[in-house]
Amino acid sequence: MIHHLSTEQLHDLLDGQLPPDEGARLRAHLAGCPACLESYEALRGLVGELAGLPRDARAPGGLWAGIEARIATREGASGAGTQMSSGPEGTTVLSLGEARGRRRRFAFTMPQLAAAALVVALVSGGGMWMALSRPAGSGAGPVATAQRVDRFGSAARMAASGDAAYDQALLQLQTLVDQGRSVLAPETVKTLDRSLRTIDDAIAQIREALAKDPSSQLLNRMLINQQRTKLRVLKQAATAMQARS
Amino acid sequence: MIERNDDDREDMGSAAAGTEEPVTASSAQTVEILVRRAQSGDPRAFEEVYRRTADRVYALCLRMCADGEEAAELMQDAYVRAWERLESFRGDSRFTTWLHRLTVNVVLQSRRKKGRRRAREVTDVDLERYGRTAVAAMPGTRVDLERAIAALPEKARAVLVLRDVQGYRYDEIADMTGVSLGTVKAQIHRARKLVQEALER
């Protein structure tokens, strides 16, 4: 009676997991057993094909900006007692406190932080921005809707003008989006909601940090940028809904 | 025996650590040196680390999640966590190994949380969509193989990707995933069998 090699033995032999003498014994068996040799060759072929797959994948563009913004937001938000000072060439220096058990000085320029904060939600939500940025279909949406959307063309600027204007614009846009979400694909709505939650989380974190450090120009600027971002996302969603309705 | 856990992009020459020259892709800095600069508080060095390592980390996330959108989110989570824990990297292993271990933890933790909320079944539609994502991100890949991997149970998929695609050793995978060596081996054997069966269908 021929004892064929077990699955484990075949894998261990292929993976080099056996002592030399045991490996030699199994290879000798393969030389005289066509059935086991066939199984072994099939397994080796598969593992060779897997090893031949690309190990790198082209990461979507813009992800770094989201990472940078989240790092900046966390560093800022964790900085109760954070000391900020002007560094050379417009650099803002954050001397992070000991709360996180470190003593380091991180330097981000204001433009870097502003740009990063602006894109955090857009890129954090994966393909949401791309999904909503698709060219509008040829069918014109209701004029009234278009006009309402257009009214928010400069809505981002409201974010800088104070909470009342921001809240008003936000409320109207949010209502518009809530009413029209049924025209979007469920996956897109899910992504939209996730992106908005990301922005809201960022805004909440910044506000929390601002409560401890109200005079921080950096945090104020980050808050404005996040608010602008939320308005832009809502406007994009409303525009996409208009195109599909 | 197939071992190919090399990282060809790390071997890009060297330069003195701690120098003030601008960090650029052409400055022939190794990832390890960039990491040391990042550890000393240079965010631009960390950005360059990202640029040099992101494609492999994304491939890892993509295959472990079988979902492009989720992979992008978890990849971001992994780099944020890497920045937060950068000081804990002591250089005992290569930085990329440390980063991949951290990434695997981020992905597995996330999926464990999701798993508690809802069991995720991979449908044909999911596989079709993932196949398109995989081909777009990895031109030249074998879509039938990618789909067969994506259809594996999560744990089996993770260890197969780490072992047979990324080339980690069994003991490294056990360390990364926090399961015993015997379990890792059993999962890989099972995963290979399932992939073989899927390709034969």
Interface residues (C-beta under 8 A of the other chain):
Chain A: T7 E8 H11 D12 L14 D15 G16 Q17 A42 L43 L46 V47 G48 E49 L50 A51 L53 P54 R55 D56 A57 R58 A59 P60 L63 W64 G66 I67 E68 R70 I71 R74 R100 R102 R104 R105 F106 A107 F108 V123 S124 G125 G126 G127 T191
Chain B: M1 I2 E3 R4 S40 G41 D42 P43 E47 Y50 R51 A54 D55 R56 V57 Y58 A59 L62 G68 E69 E70 A72 E73 M75 Q76 Y79 V80 W83 E84 E87 A134 A136 A137 M138 G140 T141 R142 L145 E146 I149 L160 D164 V165 Q166 G167 Y170 K185 I188 H189 R192 K193 V195 Q196 L199
